Amino acid sequence: MGLMKIFSGSEILAKALQQKIEAIGIATVLKNNIQSAKAAGFGTSGQAVELFIQEIDFGKAHPIIEEFRLNI
């Protein structure tokens, strides 16, 4: 099994969802393309922050993800 992207968007929203997912015991990976681009010396545009979970955890996380998306 591998990682599955569950969100891409602003850093604030990604961190909010990350906290909700981690609160139920699911590990997350946050990929911040904004910080990576700054470190490399160039900018970025679009949905620059992505949140991932393990594919096997999706069933447990799905209700939280859907509730979050409906409330943003």
Buried (B, 14 or more C-beta within 10 A) or exposed (E): EEEBEBBBBBBEBBBBBBEBBEEEEBEBEBBBBBEEBEEEEEEBEEEBBBBBBBEEBBEEBEEBBEEBEEEE
